[in-house]
Each structure stands twice: as C-alpha cells, then as structure tokens.
Amino acid sequence: MGGCIFNITSFFNFLNRRQKITIIVFFDLLCVLGSLYLAYAFRLGMLIPVADSYTGIMATIIVQPLCFWMLGLYHGIWRYSSVPDLVRIMKAATIGVILSFLLGFLFDRLVDVPRSVFLIQWFVLVMALGGGRLVYRMLRDKDLAPGNQFEGDRTIIIGAGRAGEQLFREVRSNPALGLYVIGFVDDDPQKKRRLLHGAPVLGKSEDLPILVSSHSVDKVFIAIPSASSDVINRLIHICKDLDVEIKTLPRLADILKGRVEFQDLREVQIEDLLGRQEVILDSGTLGSMITNATIFVSGAGGSIGSELCRQIARFKPSKLVMYEICEFNLYSLEMKMNQEFPDLRTEYVVGDIRDQEKVSCVIEKHAPKAIFHAAAYKHVPIMESNPDESIKTNIEGTRVLATEALNHGVEKFVMISTDKAVNPTNVMGATKRVAEMICQSLYDSHRTTKFMTVRFGNVLDSSGSVIPLFRKQIKKGGPVTVTHPDITRYFMSIPEACRLVLQAGSIGKGGEIFILDMGEPVKIVDLAHQMIRLSGLEAEKDIHLEFIGLRPGEKLYEELFSNKEETLPTIHPLLRIAKHCDVDLDFEDDLGRLLNLSVASMRSSSRLLLQKLVPEYKPQDFEVSTSSDDYLEGDGNNTKTVQ
C-alpha cells in the first residue's frame, strides 16, 4: 500500500503544469459535486431533488470552480500548502457558495431548498479542498512513506519556535541532506514533551549533554535568529565538551526570505558572541547626502574603505570615485563592485593622497559632494619603527586631501580616526590625533567645507586585526599569541562601523568628532579562548596560549575620548560627539616644522614635535607595572620610562 501511494506522488513528477492543473480542477469539481450531494443528504436524508434544484446545481457547478480560479487556488504549489492556502480556500469557498445561493435565488427563489444546505455545503467543501491538499503534502513529505526518514546524521534543533519549525520542515522534505531530526530543545517549560510535526521537544538546553549522549546525536542546529550573544555563548559553553557539529541561523535582520532554509545555516562566528546590537540607519538623511551625488572614498581598497564603497553604492550615487594607492586592492574592489553593482557609474583611481597635484586634479575633475577619508597607516608596532611614513601618510596625506577638498568646494569631508588617537602612546595614534586637529583647524578657519571626524576602535576581520591572526594560529595548531593577560580592546564589525561612519557624515554640521558606541571592551585572552572553542578545540589542552608581552607603543586598554573631552548625544543612539578643546594658535607653525623635516630628522626628532602638537602624547618604551589593577585604576599611563 505504501509503495502504491509513493507511486501516485511520483506520477505527478512526470506531468507538466497544464496537466497538473487539469487534474486539480477536476478534483475540485468533484469536491463541489460531492459536497453538494452530502449537504442534501445530511439535511434531507435523500438524493438531490434534481427537478426542483436544477438551476441551483448548475449555478454551483459553474460559479464555484470559477471563484476558485479567480482567487488563485491554482497558483499555489500543493507540496508547500500551508495556512495562507487554507485561508485562500476558505475565502474562495465562501464567495462561491454565496454567489451560488444568490444566483439560485434569483432564478427560482430556491423553492423547496433548505437554506442550511448552503452552509453545510460550505463546511464540507472547505474540508474536502483543504484535506485533499493536506493529504498530498503529507505524501510528498513522506510522512506516509516507509523507512528512510530515520536514516542520516542524528540532529537536534535548539529552538522550537517559528524558525525551528521551518528548518525542521526544510530538513525533512530534503532526504538528500542526509539528516534525521530526532527532536527539539527549548527552554520554554510549556513546550516540554509537546510534539512539533511529530518530533518531540526533548527538554531544555541544559539537558543537551544527556540528550546528545543518549540519542547518539551528530549535529546541533541553533534555530534562534533573535538570540543574544549571551545565549549563544551559553549554548556554545554547554556543547563545548560534546563531540557534535554546531551550526546556527543568521541573525533575524539577515534573514530576508520568508522561509528558513538549510543553506542559511552557518558556523557560529565570533561576531555572534560579542553582543553588538543591530545598527539601524536613517535612510532619509543618508539618501539626501549620497543619492544622485558624486562621492569620493580614499583608501578605497582597504577593509573599511571597500565596505564603505559597497554601502555607499546601495544608496545609488551618480558616481563613486575610488582612490587607492595599491593596484591589486583596487583591482579586487573593481571585480566585486562590478559584480554587485553593475549599473553603478564608477571611477577607479590609482594614486597617493600625499600627491597634491594628483589629488587636486581628481577632485577638480569629478567635483565630489562628499569625501570619506579612510586612507591611513594603522599598524602600531610597524609605524613605531617607521614614524616618517606614518607622518607623511596620516598627517601630510590628510592635510593634502582636506586642503584640496576645501579649495574645490567639497560640501562634506569625513575623516576616519581611531581610539588610539586618545591619550596616544604610539606614533600611529599621535599622527591620527594630529589628523583630527587638521580637520578641526580647517573647519574653524573657513567653515565652508563641513569637516568632521569619526573615531572608533578595532574592527573585526580588518587587515592587521587580531581575529585573522588567531584563525591562522589555530589552524596551524598554535600557539595562539596574546600580548598580555589583561589587555582589552573595543570591537565592532566592519559593516557596522561603516554604517555609523555614513550616518555620522549625514548628520554632521561640521567640526564634530563623532565617537561610535563600541559597547563593552573585550579581553583579548577571552577572545582567544572563544575562537579556540568555536574551532572545536580546547585552550591549553589542544591549543597553547602564549603571552608575548606588550609591543612598542601598545597600551593595556584603549579609550574613546580623553579626560579633556565631554561627550554629547546625537539623534542616533550609537553616536556621540566629543566636545573637544580648540586647536592652539601655534598649531600651523608646529605642523609646518614637522612636515618639513627630512626623513632622517623625522626618525630622530619626530616624537618631540608630535608631543608638542599633541601634549597628551606620551612616547615611551613600556615596562608595565607588576599590578595590572594599579594600571587599570590609574590614568592609563602607569608605566616606567626606560631612558
């Protein structure tokens, strides 16, 4: 019998659409006639009195199938019939029965026909139409087919909500995935021991170790798109000693399709554990700044610059000018942009922001409305060894680009800065602070171009970030190198940082230093432990951690604003403004002396001039105090200078 049923469902696979619809229409017509017959039988206990009801029968046979057609009953796919299809059936049956009644009444006033016949027919018709589609779906889902639904990798789904239910249906309807869902786990006590599509809710998340062992589970899928980082962390911790593969659905904002599908599942990523809230943009203000305007991005091939370009492109600028010194980075960006935004008008320019003639020529040619300045040297230890390059790019490059933006009437200039510019202890941070002061000085002096700065901390997976380094070290089997057990950093994803940069640029009036809300700082050693755990390994048992000491110029922790800066709120909850001090009158003279130094002089004397420009800059070789608590409770500079 099971084989016969399976052959019936398989038979439909060989029919074309026209043949399938013909069969469905014929089935629905039988449902109409059968429901009418049963309505008379239930009401009068006899066959239909044809002589008295000929008009009503004909009206029913013609009108009701026509209503089914007009209301889209033949546009759906029976295999995926669900609640919306049932609603459509009820609507079509209701309209069809009402029209049948009205037409019959108009022709012969339905003499000797009880009015309740139509109510009974409606009920039977809905049951027949919906039941037929339900049975077909059950057959296609192999609920009535033998055996093989119990074969495959044994899987538990965490979350018996809507996402979990949809994921279960997707897995069950695709035997090729080789998965067998034994049940669900959910922390809602009201769901315990209940069934979802025949699969039981086995218990709470705390029961996972016992369930995995007793049911020989191979895979665990986390189907809670709205789960916080604390929830994901807890689930990962519960599963850390279990020999199972763990995957999760993307966050709710990333699931744009109506259905949850198996291919949406992915490995748990470090971003899931850091607790960042979703950044919601004000599309109106961004559109007024970007849409139908020419936008210029410096450092376009870098981690931040390339993501800025992609996000700017979504707001349909009239032209996007991408300026980058690295030919390969620009080529890679061009390939991605052409694939994602084939209709966007673009300009790819290889150039150095320190080349004033080139910068001036490009800005004059394209006349951008806004410039996003992402080009910079950012690697702290390398810049500590090469202060001349840090000064020439981060300071001179910013001065050249900002001055030419002012000279050519650019409306907005947004410079991307760093938390290392606050109370800097390294050359890179000091040069970025000087770059902030250049923008501030130009705005204070002219106020024609709206100069503003956006300051934030580390971004995940950017070039030179600790995340890719840890991944490589884990892949090689360790050791994972951490500079200090107490070192902390702020983290944010690249897309999130870029969205806030754009938002700051859209609401800025000029002269502001915007500070992004980076959340709580993360201990790097905790980050290393989490990444090792996500790789299915255990720190110190499988992967050794090695503390290598602070590198030149590094601090134990970073700050987003100095003690001299007050912060003010903005219209966006994740953006604040640092109320900064005015630039000294001697700033331009001191800046000129710094930039006029020879390369040799820069290497020997630059730190002294940087310290004059940025009084809070404390260049020193670090000998961290023996007590990390004393350090953290101090002013951030509790170190001993080695002369």
N, C-alpha and C positions, 0 to 999 in steps of 0.2 A: 504493500500500500504506500509506504514511504517513497519507494522508487518511482511509483506511478505519479505521485504528487510532484516529486522533483522533476520528472519528465515534462509535466504540464508547465511548470515555471520555466524550464529550459526551452520549451517550444516557443515561448514568446520572444526569446532572444533572436530567433530567426525571422521574425516578422518585421516589415518596415512600418514606418509611422502610420501610414494610411490604413494598413491592415489592422494595426492595433486599435486605432480609433474606431474603425468599423465594428470590431468585436466589442469594444467598450460601449458604443452607442446601442448595439443590440442587447447587451447585458442590462443597460439602464432601461431600455424599453420593456424588457421582461420584468424588471423591478416595478415599473409603473403599472403594468397589467396585473402582476401578481399582488401588489399592494392594494389595488382597487378591488380585486376579487376577494382578498382576505377581509377588506373593510366591510364589504357587503355580507360576507359570511359571518364575521364577528357580530355585526349589527342585526342582521335579519335572519341568520341561520339558514341561508339558502343561496342559490346561484343568483347572479346579477339578472334582474328583470330587464332583458335587452329591449323589449318593445317600449318600455316606459323610460329608458335611460339612454337611448341610442345617441342623442346629442351630447349628453354629458360624457359618455365614454369616448366619443370621437374628440371632444374638446380636450379631454385629459391626455389621450394618446398623442395629439398634435402639440398642445401647448406646453406640457411639462418637459418633454425632451428638448423643445426649442429653448425653454428657460435654462435648462442645463447647459446648452451650447453657449447661449448669450452670456452666462455668468461664469464661464471659464472652467467648467468641470473637466473639459477635455484638454486643458493646457498643462495640468499637473502631471507629475510622474508618480505612478501608483507606488513604486518601491519606496518612496520617501513621504507617503501620505502621513499627515500629522494633524494637529489641532486646527491650523488655518484651513486645511482641506475640509475638515468636518464642518467648520463654520460656513464655508462656501456651499457645502452640500445642504446644510440646514436653510441657508438663505435661498438657494435655488428651489428647494422643495417647497418652502413657504410661499414664494411668489408663484410657483407653478400651480399649487393647489388652490390658491386664492383666485388666480386667473381662470382656472378650470371651473371653479364654483360660479364666478361672475358670468362667464360665457354660457354655462348651462342654465343659469337662472334667467338670462336674457332671452334664450331661445324657447324654453318651455317651462320656465319658472320652477324646474326640478320637482314636478308633481310626483308624489309618492316616493321621493328620495329623501331619506332622513339626513338632516344637516350634519349629524355626527359622523356620517360616513366619510366626509372630507377630513375631519380631524383624525379619525382612525387611520385613513389612508396616508396622511402626512407622517404620522408616527411610524407606520410600517415602512414607508418609502425611505425615510431617513435611516432606519435600521438596516434596510437592505442595501442601499447605496454605500453607506459607511462601512457596513460589515463586509461587503464584498472587497472593498479596497483594503480593509484591515487584514482580511484573510490572505490576500495576495501579498501584502507586505510581510506578513509572518512567514509565508512560504519562501519569499525571496531572502529573508534574513536567516533562513534555515532553522527557524525555531521548531519546525516540524520535521526537519530532515535529520537523518541519523548521524551519530558518531563524532565526526571530526571537529565539532566545535569544542571538544575537550582536549584537543591537541595543541601544542605550541608552548612558548615560554609563558610560564605561570606569572600572572601580573596582578598587582593590587593598585587601585586608583585611590589616591588620597583626595577626598572631596566628593561628597555625594550630592552636589548641587547641580546647577544647570550645565556648567562646563564639564563636570564629571560625567553626567548623563549623556551629553552629546559625544564626548570622547569614547564612552563605552559603546555607543551605537556605531560609531565610525570603526572601531576595532572589530566589533562583532560582524559587521557587514563586509569586512575585507579579510577573508581567510588567508590571503596571500601574505598578510603581515606576520603570520606565524605566532599569534598571541592568544592566550586564553585568560580572560579576566576572571579570577576566582571570586572577587568581591571588592567592596569599597571599605575605606576607613574614613570616619568623620567624627569630629569632636562634639557634634550636636547630639546630646543624650536622647532626644526624641527620635533620632533616626536609627538608633541601635536595634539590630535584629530585624529591621524592615528590609523589604526587597525593592530593588530598582531594576526593572526589566528582567526580573528573575534572579538577579545577582544580589546576594545579601550584603548588608552593612555589617562588617565583621567586628567592629569595635572602634576604639579611639586611637589617635596617633601614638599614644604611649604603649599601645598593645602591639605595635609593629614588630619588635624583636621576636615576640612569641609567635605572631602570625606568620612571619617570614620563615621561621624555623618549622612550624607545624605543617605549613602548606607548601613547603619547598618552593618559595617564591623566587623568581629570577629577576623581575623588574618591578620598580615602583614608579608610578607616574603621579606627579603633583598637579592636580587639576583645580587650582585655586588662583585664578588670574589676579584677584584683588589682595592676595596675601602680602602682608608687610614683610620687611626684611627680618624682623624678629621671628615671625612664624617660619619663614624659610630657614633661618638659622637653626631654630629648634628642631625642625624636621630633619635637616642635614645632620645635626648632632645625634638624633635618635638613630639614624641609619648609618652612622659612621663606622660601626663595627660589623655591619651586615654585608655579606657578600652579594650585593644586588646592584643593578644598574639603576641610577636615579635620573629621571628627566622631569622637566616642568613645562607648563604652558607659559607663553609670554605674558607680560603684564596686560591688564584689561585694556589700557589705551592702545596697545599694539595689535589687539585682535580686532581687525576691521571687518572681517567677514561675518556673516550671520551664523555660520556653523563653525564649531570647533573641529578641526581635522587632525589626523595623526601627524601629518607633516609639520604642524605647528609646534609639536614637542621639540624641546632642545635641551642641551645640557644646562644644569644650573651654573650661572655665571657669577663672577664676583660682584657685579653690579646689583644682583638680586639681594646681596647680603649687606649692602652699605646704607640702606634706609633713606634713599633720596625720594622726595615727593615729586610728582609729575609737574613739569613747568608748563603752565597754560599761558599762551601768548595773546596779546591784544592785537588781533589781526587787522583791526581798523587803522591803528596808528602805524603799524608796520607797512601796511599797504600804501598809506599816504607817503611814506618815505621811499619805498622801493619800486612799487608798481609803475611801469612806464617811465622809469628813470634809469640813468646810467650809473652803475655802481662800480667802484674800483676796490679791489682787495689786494693788499701787498702780502707777500709771503703766502700766496695762494696755494702753493703745493704742499705746505706743511699740514700737520694734523688738524690744527684749529682753522687755518686758512681754507683748506679744502672742504671742511664741513660747513664753514661759513658760506662758501660758494654754493654748495648744494641747497642750503636753506634759503639763501637769497633767491636762487633760481625758482623756487616754488612760488614766490610772490610776483613772478613774471616782470622782471625789469626790462626796459627797452634794450639794454646792452649790459653785459657783465665783463669788465676788464680784469683779467687775472695776471698779476705781476709777480714774477718768481725768478730767483737767480739760478735755481737748479733745473737744468734742462730736463732731466729724467722725471723729476717730480711733476713738472708742468706737463710733460707728455702723458704721464699716468693720469693726471687730472683731466686732461683733454679726452682721453678714452672714456673715462667714467661719465663725464658731463655729456658727451655726445650720445652715450647710450641712454642716460636717464632723461636728458632734456634736449632731444634732437632739434626742437624748434627754437631753442633759445639763441639769440644773437650774442656771440661771444668774441672775445679778443684775448689771445694768449701772448703775453709779452715776456720775453726773457730779459731781465735787467736787474741791476743792483740799485737799491734805494739810496746808496751813497753817491750815485752818479747824478749830479744835479741837472746836467744838460738833458740826459735821457728822461729823467723823471718829469722835468718841465715840458719836454716835447710830448710825452704820452698824455699828461694831464691836459695840455692845451688842445691836443687832437681830439680827445674823447669827451672833454668837459663833464666829468662825473658830478652827480649831485651829492654823493657821499663817498667818503674813503674809509675803509676799515683796515687799520694798520696792524697786521699780525706778524710782520717780518721781524725776527729778533733772534739773537743767540740766547739760549736758555739754560744750557748745561752748566751747573755751578762749578764743579771742580775744573772742567776744561777752561772755562772763562777766567778762573782764578789764575791759571797758568798762562793765559793769553789776554791780558787786560786790554792791550791795544786793539784787538779785534772786537772785543765787547764794546769798547768806547766808540770805535768807528761805526759799528752797525747799530747798536742800541741807542747811542746818543746822536752821532752825526747823521746816521740814516734817518732817524726820527725828525731831526731838525730840518734836513733837506726836504723830506716829504711834506712835513707840516707847513714849512715856509712856502713851498710851491702850491700847496692847497690854498693857502691864504692869498698868494699872488694871483691865482686864477679863479678866485671867487667860488671855491667849493663850499657848498652850504654846510655840510657836516663832516667832521673828522673824528673818528672813534679809534682811540689807541688801546690796544690790549696790553694790560700790565700784569703784575704778579704779586702775590702776597710777600714774596722775597724782597719787594721794594720797601717794606715796612721795617724800620729799625734794621737796616741791612748789615750783615756781617760778611758779605762777599761782594766781589766786583760786579757780578751779574745783577744782583739786587740793587746795588748803588746806581748802576747805569740805567736801570729801568726807572728808578726814582727820579733821576735827572730827566729822563724822557717825559715822565709825568709833569715835571716842572716846566719843561719846554712848552708843552701844550697849554699849561696854565698861564704861562707868561705871554704867549702869543694871543690867547683869548683876552687877557686883561688889558693888553696894549691896543688891540684892534677891534674885537667884538663883531667882526663881520662874518668870519667863519666860526661855527659853533664847535669848538674843541672840547672833547670830553675823554675821560679815561675810564676803562672798566678793569677792575682789579679782582683776580680770583686765584685760587690755589691750584693744586695738581689736578690734571685731568686724566682719567683712566685711559690706558692704551695709547697715549700720545707718544711721539718719538721721544725716547730717553726716559719714559716713565718706568717706575719700578715694576709695574704689572707684567709687561713683556719680558723683562729680565727674569722675574721669578718663574714665569712659564718655561723659559729656556732652561733654567737651572733645574727645575723639577723634571723636565723631560730628560735631562742628562743624568738624572739620579742624584742630584745635589752636589755639593751643599748649597743651600739657599743662604745668601749672604745678606745680613741686616747690619746696618752701621752701629746701632745702639739699642739696647732692650727697651729704652723709654722714649725713643724718637716717635713723634706723631706728625701726621700730615692731614691736611684737608683734601678731600677727593670729590670729584664731580665728573659725570660722563661728558664726553666731547660734545654730543648733540645738545645736552642740557646747557653747557657753558655757552655754546654758540647761540642758542635761543635767547639766553639772557643778555648776551652782547648785543644782539639785534634789538631786543626790547629796550635796553638802555639807550641805544642810539636813536630809537624812535621817540623816546620821551624826553631826552636831554635837551636842555635850553642853552647849554654852553658853560664851560668852566667846572663841571662836576667831575668828581672822582666817584664812580659807582662801585659799590662793593657787593659782590654776589653772596647770597646766603649759602655758605658751604656746608651747613649742618654741623654736626659734631666731628671733631678731629678723630682720626683713626690711628691706633698704634700700629706701626709697620710690622711689628712682630706678630700681632694678631692677624693682620692681613696675610702674612706668610703662612700662618697656621691654617687659615681658611682656604687658601689656594691649594695647599697640600692636601687638605681634607677633600676638597672638590675633585681632586685628581684620583681619589680612591686610595690615598696613602695616609700614613700617619707620621707626624713630625717626630723626629729623634729615633723612631723605630725603622721607618723606611727612608726618610729624608732627613739629613742632619742640617741643623741651623747653625750658622757660624756668624759671630759678631765681630766685625772687622774694624770698628771704630769710626768716629765721625770723620768725614773727608774735609779737605780745606774749604773753609767758608760756610760749612753746614751748621745749622742750629738744631737743638733738640726739638723745637717746635716753631711753627710759623704763626704770624699774626696778620690779620686782615686790615687793621688800622692801628695807628700809633697812639700813644697816650696823649699826644697833642691834637688829635683829630676827634671831633664829636661826630656822631652819625645821625642822620635824619632819615625818616621814612620816605618812600615814594609811593606812587599809585600801584606799584607791583609789589606783592608781599615778599618776594625773594630778592628785591633790590633795595639797597640803602645808599645814601650819599654821605661820603666823608667830608665833613666841613673842615677844610684844610687852612693852613696859615698862608699868608701872602708870600710871594717869592721876594727874596732880598733884592735891594737895588743893585747890588754888586753881581747879581747872578749872570748877566750877559757878559760882563768883563771876565769873570772867573771861567765861564763856559768857553769863551774865546781862547783863553790861555790853555785850557785843557786840550781843545781840539787842534791847537797849533803846535802841540808838542810833536817831536819826532817819534818814530817808533821806539827807538832806544830809550828816549826820555819817558815815553808812556809806560814802558815796562818798569822803570825805576821810580818815577815820581807821580804816576797817575793816582795812586791811592791817597796821597796827601791832598791833591787837588780835588779828588772826589769827596774827601772828607770835609773840605771847605765848602763845597757845593751842597753836600748832604751832611749836616752836623751830626745827625744820629747814626751815621755810618761808622762802625767800629771794626776796622780791618784788624784781624789778629789771627795768630795760629792758636788753635783750640787745645786747651788742656781742661777737659770737663771736670768739674768738682766731683769729689767722690760721692757726694749725696745728691741723687737726682731730685729728691724732694726739695732740697735747698735751691737747686737750679730752677725748678718749675715755679717755686714760690717767689723767686726774685724778679728782676726786671728783664729777664731774657738774655742777660749778658754776664751771668755769673761764671766767668771763666778767668783763667790766669794767662796773661800775655807772656809769650816766650820772647825775650829780647834777642 
